[in-house]
Amino acid sequence: MSADWTSERRPLLILAAAFAAAYLLPTDSARFQGAVMEGLHLVKWYAQEHMALCVVPALFIAGAIGVFVSQGAVMRYLGAGANRVVAYGVASVSGSVLAVCSCTVLPLFAGIYKRGAGLGPAAAFLYAGPAINVLAIILTARILGLELGVARTVGAVGFSVVVGLIMHLIYRREEAARAAEPAPATADGAGRPLHQTLAFFAAMIAILVFANWAPSKAAVGWWDAIHAAKWLITAGLGAAFGLMLVRWYGLAWWKLAALAAAVAGAAALRPDLHELAFSIATLGLGWIASRSDGEMGEWFDQTWGFAKQIIPLLLGGVLVAGLLLGRPGHEGLIPSEWIAGAVGGNSLLANFIAALAGAFMYFATLTEIPILQGLMGSGMGKGPALALLLAGPALSLPSMLVLRSIMGTQKTVVFTALVVVMATLTGWIFGAVWG
């Protein structure tokens, strides 16, 4: 025979499955056609609303962690040998101040994990970032009820620590071996005062937070006042950040002036399209860094490495999530009434379905609340509602695909399973007591 069919069996089966799927595509089905459009709509919405304002700034922060943060500092506060109280406290608090979605937190998680953070504290940070959101908790209590708001707060804080500790215990031998590996050679921000590094990262995080500041949808006065001024605040933070780059990081002043002129020109031409000026600022910074030597050049290299790894998986995952589940208020391949009908009452199965559905759906920050309001109006129990609140914001199909590329299939499955199981049990107990 001209081929060894034992070794070729797997490619043959893959080709046969692909042919069968293509042959049997239900292209005449109205639901299938609608689901395909939902997937494309969700990708378009994600690119417009989240890629430029959320993911790209997060990639720059992740790249900066790899260059400007001392690995010794990461190991001291978040490493496998760090004090556990300090490590998990820092991880949960630093994650919770970001108020980002499950996808935006991924570059930041990748940055601290690859820089030497222990798996446990890194997993706590990964969960805390999208799950512990001050406004989301306030709105949950205000719109869905005080009991759900308090339960979400206690559950999310507890989850971030418990999930991290369990991940550490399961992989403690691997983590010990990883901690013993020599540190990678980087510029490491050597010789720079601590206050400069703190101000540098505080400015980037503040730009990420304020550029994505959303209206409260519940008449929270101070929050909406900040939203009204968010682009002025972001512009001021951007100017301060540019001055830091010139004074502390060697950026030529004329390059900053040219970039500022381009951003101001875009803002003047399209004052209604703030995202255009913001995108020009981030792309211009990337272009300047890519043509620089030393720390600035290495910063771009790290950022570009994360971008190549993360962005294709995110967009692919968002497409599949839209195909299967659709956008809020729209239908995908899986009918929404199936989910709504399966999460009534407070059985273990109802809580599990709610947690599992939440884990695979994509929730932008705060969108889980109106979605749950509608589901509860259709008969969803309080227990399954809490299960979805604890699993949904912290996970999504796109985030799972990216996590697999960062820490491997097994760890991703374990992390996902821990969140789903704990959300299921917590929702079930909550529903039995307060349902």
Contacts in CASP RR format, 6 or more apart in sequence:
PFRMAT RR
TARGET T0000
AUTHOR 0000-0000-0000
METHOD contacts of the structure
MODEL  1
MSADWTSERRPLLILAAAFAAAYLLPTDSARFQGAVMEGLHLVKWYAQEH
MALCVVPALFIAGAIGVFVSQGAVMRYLGAGANRVVAYGVASVSGSVLAV
CSCTVLPLFAGIYKRGAGLGPAAAFLYAGPAINVLAIILTARILGLELGV
ARTVGAVGFSVVVGLIMHLIYRREEAARAAEPAPATADGAGRPLHQTLAF
FAAMIAILVFANWAPSKAAVGWWDAIHAAKWLITAGLGAAFGLMLVRWYG
LAWWKLAALAAAVAGAAALRPDLHELAFSIATLGLGWIASRSDGEMGEWF
DQTWGFAKQIIPLLLGGVLVAGLLLGRPGHEGLIPSEWIAGAVGGNSLLA
NFIAALAGAFMYFATLTEIPILQGLMGSGMGKGPALALLLAGPALSLPSM
LVLRSIMGTQKTVVFTALVVVMATLTGWIFGAVWG
5 12 0 8 1.000
25 32 0 8 1.000
26 32 0 8 1.000
27 33 0 8 1.000
31 331 0 8 1.000
31 332 0 8 1.000
31 333 0 8 1.000
32 333 0 8 1.000
34 331 0 8 1.000
34 332 0 8 1.000
35 322 0 8 1.000
35 323 0 8 1.000
35 324 0 8 1.000
35 326 0 8 1.000
35 331 0 8 1.000
35 332 0 8 1.000
35 333 0 8 1.000
36 323 0 8 1.000
38 322 0 8 1.000
38 323 0 8 1.000
38 326 0 8 1.000
38 327 0 8 1.000
38 330 0 8 1.000
38 331 0 8 1.000
38 332 0 8 1.000
39 318 0 8 1.000
39 319 0 8 1.000
39 320 0 8 1.000
39 321 0 8 1.000
39 322 0 8 1.000
39 323 0 8 1.000
39 326 0 8 1.000
39 332 0 8 1.000
40 319 0 8 1.000
41 322 0 8 1.000
41 327 0 8 1.000
41 330 0 8 1.000
42 318 0 8 1.000
42 319 0 8 1.000
42 321 0 8 1.000
42 322 0 8 1.000
42 326 0 8 1.000
42 327 0 8 1.000
42 362 0 8 1.000
43 315 0 8 1.000
43 316 0 8 1.000
43 318 0 8 1.000
43 319 0 8 1.000
43 322 0 8 1.000
45 327 0 8 1.000
46 314 0 8 1.000
46 315 0 8 1.000
46 318 0 8 1.000
46 362 0 8 1.000
47 315 0 8 1.000
48 275 0 8 1.000
49 364 0 8 1.000
50 101 0 8 1.000
50 103 0 8 1.000
50 104 0 8 1.000
50 364 0 8 1.000
51 311 0 8 1.000
52 275 0 8 1.000
52 278 0 8 1.000
52 279 0 8 1.000
52 282 0 8 1.000
53 211 0 8 1.000
53 212 0 8 1.000
53 275 0 8 1.000
53 278 0 8 1.000
54 100 0 8 1.000
54 101 0 8 1.000
54 103 0 8 1.000
54 104 0 8 1.000
54 208 0 8 1.000
54 212 0 8 1.000
55 103 0 8 1.000
55 104 0 8 1.000
55 107 0 8 1.000
55 310 0 8 1.000
55 311 0 8 1.000
55 314 0 8 1.000
56 279 0 8 1.000
56 282 0 8 1.000
56 307 0 8 1.000
57 204 0 8 1.000
57 207 0 8 1.000
57 208 0 8 1.000
57 211 0 8 1.000
57 282 0 8 1.000
58 100 0 8 1.000
58 104 0 8 1.000
58 105 0 8 1.000
58 106 0 8 1.000
58 107 0 8 1.000
58 108 0 8 1.000
58 208 0 8 1.000
59 107 0 8 1.000
59 303 0 8 1.000
59 306 0 8 1.000
59 307 0 8 1.000
59 310 0 8 1.000
60 204 0 8 1.000
60 282 0 8 1.000
60 285 0 8 1.000
60 286 0 8 1.000
60 299 0 8 1.000
60 303 0 8 1.000
61 107 0 8 1.000
61 108 0 8 1.000
61 201 0 8 1.000
61 204 0 8 1.000
61 205 0 8 1.000
61 208 0 8 1.000
62 107 0 8 1.000
62 108 0 8 1.000
62 110 0 8 1.000
62 111 0 8 1.000
62 302 0 8 1.000
62 303 0 8 1.000
62 306 0 8 1.000
63 107 0 8 1.000
63 111 0 8 1.000
63 299 0 8 1.000
63 302 0 8 1.000
63 303 0 8 1.000
63 306 0 8 1.000
64 200 0 8 1.000
64 201 0 8 1.000
64 204 0 8 1.000
64 299 0 8 1.000
64 302 0 8 1.000
64 303 0 8 1.000
65 74 0 8 1.000
65 108 0 8 1.000
65 111 0 8 1.000
65 112 0 8 1.000
65 115 0 8 1.000
66 111 0 8 1.000
66 114 0 8 1.000
66 115 0 8 1.000
66 186 0 8 1.000
66 302 0 8 1.000
67 186 0 8 1.000
67 187 0 8 1.000
67 188 0 8 1.000
67 189 0 8 1.000
67 295 0 8 1.000
67 298 0 8 1.000
67 299 0 8 1.000
67 302 0 8 1.000
68 187 0 8 1.000
68 188 0 8 1.000
68 189 0 8 1.000
68 192 0 8 1.000
68 197 0 8 1.000
68 200 0 8 1.000
68 201 0 8 1.000
68 295 0 8 1.000
68 299 0 8 1.000
69 115 0 8 1.000
69 189 0 8 1.000
69 197 0 8 1.000
69 201 0 8 1.000
70 188 0 8 1.000
70 189 0 8 1.000
71 115 0 8 1.000
71 116 0 8 1.000
71 183 0 8 1.000
71 184 0 8 1.000
71 186 0 8 1.000
71 188 0 8 1.000
72 183 0 8 1.000
74 112 0 8 1.000
74 115 0 8 1.000
74 116 0 8 1.000
74 117 0 8 1.000
75 81 0 8 1.000
75 82 0 8 1.000
75 116 0 8 1.000
75 117 0 8 1.000
75 179 0 8 1.000
76 82 0 8 1.000
77 86 0 8 1.000
77 87 0 8 1.000
77 90 0 8 1.000
78 87 0 8 1.000
78 90 0 8 1.000
78 91 0 8 1.000
78 112 0 8 1.000
78 116 0 8 1.000
78 117 0 8 1.000
78 118 0 8 1.000
78 121 0 8 1.000
78 122 0 8 1.000
78 125 0 8 1.000
79 87 0 8 1.000
79 116 0 8 1.000
79 117 0 8 1.000
79 118 0 8 1.000
79 121 0 8 1.000
79 179 0 8 1.000
80 118 0 8 1.000
80 119 0 8 1.000
80 168 0 8 1.000
80 175 0 8 1.000
80 176 0 8 1.000
80 178 0 8 1.000
80 179 0 8 1.000
81 179 0 8 1.000
82 118 0 8 1.000
82 121 0 8 1.000
84 165 0 8 1.000
87 118 0 8 1.000
87 120 0 8 1.000
87 121 0 8 1.000
88 120 0 8 1.000
88 121 0 8 1.000
88 124 0 8 1.000
88 160 0 8 1.000
88 161 0 8 1.000
88 164 0 8 1.000
88 165 0 8 1.000
89 124 0 8 1.000
89 161 0 8 1.000
90 121 0 8 1.000
91 117 0 8 1.000
91 120 0 8 1.000
91 121 0 8 1.000
91 122 0 8 1.000
91 124 0 8 1.000
91 125 0 8 1.000
91 128 0 8 1.000
91 160 0 8 1.000
92 124 0 8 1.000
92 125 0 8 1.000
92 128 0 8 1.000
92 132 0 8 1.000
92 157 0 8 1.000
92 160 0 8 1.000
92 161 0 8 1.000
93 128 0 8 1.000
94 125 0 8 1.000
94 128 0 8 1.000
95 105 0 8 1.000
95 125 0 8 1.000
95 128 0 8 1.000
95 129 0 8 1.000
95 132 0 8 1.000
96 128 0 8 1.000
96 129 0 8 1.000
96 132 0 8 1.000
96 133 0 8 1.000
96 134 0 8 1.000
97 205 0 8 1.000
97 209 0 8 1.000
98 104 0 8 1.000
98 105 0 8 1.000
98 108 0 8 1.000
98 129 0 8 1.000
98 205 0 8 1.000
98 208 0 8 1.000
98 209 0 8 1.000
99 129 0 8 1.000
99 133 0 8 1.000
99 134 0 8 1.000
99 135 0 8 1.000
99 136 0 8 1.000
99 209 0 8 1.000
99 212 0 8 1.000
99 365 0 8 1.000
100 108 0 8 1.000
100 129 0 8 1.000
100 130 0 8 1.000
100 208 0 8 1.000
100 212 0 8 1.000
100 365 0 8 1.000
101 130 0 8 1.000
101 362 0 8 1.000
101 363 0 8 1.000
101 364 0 8 1.000
101 365 0 8 1.000
101 393 0 8 1.000
101 396 0 8 1.000
102 130 0 8 1.000
102 362 0 8 1.000
102 363 0 8 1.000
102 392 0 8 1.000
102 393 0 8 1.000
102 394 0 8 1.000
102 395 0 8 1.000
102 396 0 8 1.000
102 398 0 8 1.000
102 399 0 8 1.000
103 314 0 8 1.000
103 362 0 8 1.000
103 396 0 8 1.000
103 398 0 8 1.000
103 399 0 8 1.000
103 402 0 8 1.000
104 130 0 8 1.000
104 208 0 8 1.000
105 125 0 8 1.000
105 126 0 8 1.000
105 129 0 8 1.000
105 130 0 8 1.000
106 126 0 8 1.000
106 310 0 8 1.000
106 314 0 8 1.000
106 399 0 8 1.000
106 402 0 8 1.000
106 403 0 8 1.000
106 406 0 8 1.000
107 306 0 8 1.000
107 310 0 8 1.000
108 125 0 8 1.000
109 122 0 8 1.000
109 125 0 8 1.000
109 126 0 8 1.000
109 406 0 8 1.000
110 306 0 8 1.000
110 309 0 8 1.000
110 310 0 8 1.000
110 406 0 8 1.000
111 306 0 8 1.000
112 122 0 8 1.000
112 125 0 8 1.000
113 119 0 8 1.000
113 122 0 8 1.000
113 406 0 8 1.000
113 407 0 8 1.000
114 406 0 8 1.000
116 178 0 8 1.000
116 179 0 8 1.000
117 125 0 8 1.000
118 168 0 8 1.000
118 175 0 8 1.000
118 178 0 8 1.000
118 179 0 8 1.000
119 164 0 8 1.000
119 167 0 8 1.000
119 168 0 8 1.000
119 171 0 8 1.000
119 174 0 8 1.000
119 175 0 8 1.000
119 407 0 8 1.000
119 411 0 8 1.000
120 164 0 8 1.000
120 165 0 8 1.000
120 167 0 8 1.000
120 168 0 8 1.000
120 175 0 8 1.000
121 164 0 8 1.000
123 163 0 8 1.000
123 164 0 8 1.000
123 167 0 8 1.000
123 168 0 8 1.000
123 415 0 8 1.000
124 160 0 8 1.000
124 161 0 8 1.000
124 163 0 8 1.000
124 164 0 8 1.000
125 160 0 8 1.000
126 394 0 8 1.000
126 403 0 8 1.000
126 415 0 8 1.000
127 156 0 8 1.000
127 159 0 8 1.000
127 160 0 8 1.000
127 163 0 8 1.000
127 164 0 8 1.000
127 394 0 8 1.000
127 419 0 8 1.000
128 156 0 8 1.000
128 157 0 8 1.000
128 160 0 8 1.000
129 394 0 8 1.000
130 365 0 8 1.000
130 393 0 8 1.000
130 394 0 8 1.000
131 156 0 8 1.000
131 159 0 8 1.000
131 160 0 8 1.000
131 390 0 8 1.000
131 393 0 8 1.000
131 394 0 8 1.000
132 153 0 8 1.000
132 156 0 8 1.000
132 157 0 8 1.000
132 160 0 8 1.000
133 365 0 8 1.000
133 366 0 8 1.000
133 393 0 8 1.000
135 216 0 8 1.000
135 220 0 8 1.000
135 223 0 8 1.000
135 366 0 8 1.000
136 152 0 8 1.000
136 365 0 8 1.000
136 366 0 8 1.000
136 368 0 8 1.000
136 369 0 8 1.000
136 393 0 8 1.000
137 149 0 8 1.000
137 152 0 8 1.000
137 153 0 8 1.000
137 156 0 8 1.000
138 220 0 8 1.000
139 216 0 8 1.000
139 217 0 8 1.000
139 218 0 8 1.000
139 220 0 8 1.000
139 366 0 8 1.000
139 369 0 8 1.000
140 148 0 8 1.000
140 149 0 8 1.000
140 152 0 8 1.000
140 369 0 8 1.000
140 389 0 8 1.000
141 148 0 8 1.000
141 149 0 8 1.000
141 150 0 8 1.000
142 218 0 8 1.000
143 218 0 8 1.000
143 369 0 8 1.000
143 370 0 8 1.000
143 373 0 8 1.000
144 369 0 8 1.000
144 372 0 8 1.000
144 373 0 8 1.000
144 376 0 8 1.000
144 385 0 8 1.000
147 382 0 8 1.000
147 430 0 8 1.000
147 434 0 8 1.000
148 382 0 8 1.000
148 385 0 8 1.000
148 386 0 8 1.000
148 389 0 8 1.000
151 386 0 8 1.000
151 426 0 8 1.000
151 430 0 8 1.000
151 434 0 8 1.000
152 386 0 8 1.000
152 389 0 8 1.000
152 390 0 8 1.000
155 390 0 8 1.000
155 426 0 8 1.000
156 390 0 8 1.000
159 390 0 8 1.000
159 394 0 8 1.000
159 419 0 8 1.000
159 422 0 8 1.000
159 423 0 8 1.000
162 422 0 8 1.000
163 415 0 8 1.000
163 418 0 8 1.000
163 419 0 8 1.000
163 422 0 8 1.000
166 418 0 8 1.000
167 411 0 8 1.000
167 414 0 8 1.000
167 415 0 8 1.000
167 418 0 8 1.000
168 175 0 8 1.000
170 414 0 8 1.000
171 411 0 8 1.000
186 298 0 8 1.000
187 294 0 8 1.000
187 295 0 8 1.000
187 298 0 8 1.000
189 197 0 8 1.000
189 295 0 8 1.000
192 248 0 8 1.000
196 244 0 8 1.000
196 248 0 8 1.000
199 244 0 8 1.000
200 241 0 8 1.000
200 244 0 8 1.000
200 248 0 8 1.000
200 249 0 8 1.000
203 237 0 8 1.000
203 238 0 8 1.000
203 240 0 8 1.000
203 241 0 8 1.000
203 244 0 8 1.000
204 241 0 8 1.000
206 237 0 8 1.000
207 234 0 8 1.000
207 237 0 8 1.000
207 238 0 8 1.000
207 241 0 8 1.000
210 226 0 8 1.000
210 230 0 8 1.000
210 233 0 8 1.000
210 234 0 8 1.000
210 237 0 8 1.000
211 230 0 8 1.000
211 231 0 8 1.000
211 234 0 8 1.000
211 278 0 8 1.000
212 365 0 8 1.000
213 226 0 8 1.000
213 227 0 8 1.000
213 230 0 8 1.000
214 227 0 8 1.000
214 365 0 8 1.000
214 366 0 8 1.000
215 223 0 8 1.000
215 224 0 8 1.000
215 227 0 8 1.000
216 223 0 8 1.000
216 224 0 8 1.000
216 227 0 8 1.000
217 366 0 8 1.000
217 369 0 8 1.000
217 370 0 8 1.000
226 233 0 8 1.000
231 274 0 8 1.000
234 278 0 8 1.000
235 267 0 8 1.000
238 281 0 8 1.000
239 260 0 8 1.000
242 251 0 8 1.000
242 256 0 8 1.000
243 256 0 8 1.000
245 251 0 8 1.000
245 256 0 8 1.000
245 296 0 8 1.000
246 252 0 8 1.000
246 253 0 8 1.000
246 256 0 8 1.000
249 295 0 8 1.000
249 296 0 8 1.000
250 296 0 8 1.000
251 288 0 8 1.000
251 292 0 8 1.000
251 296 0 8 1.000
255 288 0 8 1.000
259 281 0 8 1.000
259 284 0 8 1.000
259 285 0 8 1.000
259 288 0 8 1.000
262 280 0 8 1.000
262 284 0 8 1.000
263 277 0 8 1.000
263 280 0 8 1.000
263 281 0 8 1.000
264 277 0 8 1.000
265 277 0 8 1.000
266 276 0 8 1.000
266 277 0 8 1.000
266 280 0 8 1.000
267 274 0 8 1.000
267 276 0 8 1.000
267 277 0 8 1.000
270 276 0 8 1.000
270 277 0 8 1.000
286 300 0 8 1.000
286 303 0 8 1.000
288 296 0 8 1.000
289 296 0 8 1.000
289 297 0 8 1.000
289 299 0 8 1.000
289 300 0 8 1.000
289 303 0 8 1.000
290 297 0 8 1.000
290 300 0 8 1.000
290 304 0 8 1.000
292 300 0 8 1.000
309 402 0 8 1.000
309 405 0 8 1.000
309 406 0 8 1.000
310 402 0 8 1.000
310 405 0 8 1.000
313 398 0 8 1.000
313 401 0 8 1.000
313 402 0 8 1.000
313 405 0 8 1.000
314 398 0 8 1.000
314 401 0 8 1.000
314 402 0 8 1.000
315 398 0 8 1.000
316 398 0 8 1.000
316 401 0 8 1.000
317 397 0 8 1.000
317 398 0 8 1.000
317 401 0 8 1.000
318 362 0 8 1.000
318 398 0 8 1.000
320 397 0 8 1.000
321 360 0 8 1.000
321 361 0 8 1.000
321 362 0 8 1.000
321 396 0 8 1.000
321 397 0 8 1.000
321 398 0 8 1.000
322 332 0 8 1.000
322 362 0 8 1.000
323 332 0 8 1.000
323 333 0 8 1.000
324 332 0 8 1.000
324 333 0 8 1.000
324 334 0 8 1.000
324 360 0 8 1.000
324 397 0 8 1.000
325 332 0 8 1.000
325 334 0 8 1.000
325 336 0 8 1.000
325 357 0 8 1.000
325 360 0 8 1.000
325 361 0 8 1.000
326 332 0 8 1.000
328 367 0 8 1.000
328 370 0 8 1.000
328 371 0 8 1.000
329 336 0 8 1.000
339 353 0 8 1.000
339 357 0 8 1.000
339 375 0 8 1.000
340 375 0 8 1.000
340 378 0 8 1.000
340 379 0 8 1.000
340 380 0 8 1.000
341 378 0 8 1.000
341 379 0 8 1.000
342 349 0 8 1.000
342 350 0 8 1.000
342 353 0 8 1.000
343 350 0 8 1.000
343 351 0 8 1.000
343 353 0 8 1.000
343 354 0 8 1.000
343 357 0 8 1.000
343 375 0 8 1.000
343 380 0 8 1.000
343 381 0 8 1.000
343 384 0 8 1.000
343 385 0 8 1.000
343 388 0 8 1.000
344 350 0 8 1.000
344 379 0 8 1.000
344 380 0 8 1.000
344 381 0 8 1.000
344 384 0 8 1.000
345 379 0 8 1.000
345 381 0 8 1.000
345 384 0 8 1.000
346 381 0 8 1.000
346 382 0 8 1.000
346 383 0 8 1.000
346 384 0 8 1.000
346 427 0 8 1.000
346 428 0 8 1.000
346 431 0 8 1.000
346 432 0 8 1.000
346 435 0 8 1.000
347 428 0 8 1.000
348 424 0 8 1.000
348 428 0 8 1.000
350 381 0 8 1.000
350 383 0 8 1.000
350 384 0 8 1.000
351 383 0 8 1.000
351 384 0 8 1.000
351 387 0 8 1.000
351 423 0 8 1.000
351 424 0 8 1.000
351 425 0 8 1.000
351 427 0 8 1.000
351 428 0 8 1.000
352 387 0 8 1.000
352 420 0 8 1.000
352 424 0 8 1.000
353 384 0 8 1.000
354 380 0 8 1.000
354 383 0 8 1.000
354 384 0 8 1.000
354 385 0 8 1.000
354 387 0 8 1.000
354 388 0 8 1.000
354 391 0 8 1.000
354 423 0 8 1.000
354 424 0 8 1.000
355 384 0 8 1.000
355 387 0 8 1.000
355 388 0 8 1.000
355 390 0 8 1.000
355 391 0 8 1.000
355 392 0 8 1.000
355 419 0 8 1.000
355 420 0 8 1.000
355 421 0 8 1.000
355 423 0 8 1.000
355 424 0 8 1.000
355 427 0 8 1.000
356 391 0 8 1.000
356 420 0 8 1.000
357 388 0 8 1.000
358 388 0 8 1.000
358 391 0 8 1.000
358 392 0 8 1.000
358 395 0 8 1.000
359 391 0 8 1.000
359 392 0 8 1.000
359 395 0 8 1.000
359 396 0 8 1.000
359 416 0 8 1.000
359 419 0 8 1.000
359 420 0 8 1.000
360 395 0 8 1.000
360 396 0 8 1.000
360 397 0 8 1.000
361 392 0 8 1.000
361 396 0 8 1.000
361 397 0 8 1.000
362 396 0 8 1.000
362 397 0 8 1.000
362 398 0 8 1.000
363 371 0 8 1.000
363 392 0 8 1.000
363 393 0 8 1.000
363 396 0 8 1.000
365 393 0 8 1.000
368 388 0 8 1.000
368 389 0 8 1.000
368 392 0 8 1.000
368 393 0 8 1.000
372 380 0 8 1.000
372 385 0 8 1.000
372 388 0 8 1.000
372 389 0 8 1.000
374 380 0 8 1.000
375 385 0 8 1.000
375 388 0 8 1.000
376 382 0 8 1.000
376 385 0 8 1.000
381 431 0 8 1.000
381 435 0 8 1.000
382 430 0 8 1.000
382 431 0 8 1.000
382 434 0 8 1.000
382 435 0 8 1.000
383 427 0 8 1.000
383 428 0 8 1.000
383 430 0 8 1.000
383 431 0 8 1.000
383 435 0 8 1.000
384 427 0 8 1.000
386 423 0 8 1.000
386 426 0 8 1.000
386 427 0 8 1.000
386 430 0 8 1.000
386 431 0 8 1.000
387 423 0 8 1.000
387 424 0 8 1.000
387 426 0 8 1.000
387 427 0 8 1.000
387 428 0 8 1.000
388 423 0 8 1.000
390 419 0 8 1.000
390 422 0 8 1.000
390 423 0 8 1.000
390 426 0 8 1.000
390 427 0 8 1.000
391 419 0 8 1.000
391 420 0 8 1.000
391 423 0 8 1.000
392 423 0 8 1.000
394 419 0 8 1.000
395 416 0 8 1.000
395 419 0 8 1.000
395 420 0 8 1.000
400 412 0 8 1.000
400 416 0 8 1.000
403 411 0 8 1.000
403 412 0 8 1.000
403 415 0 8 1.000
404 412 0 8 1.000
END
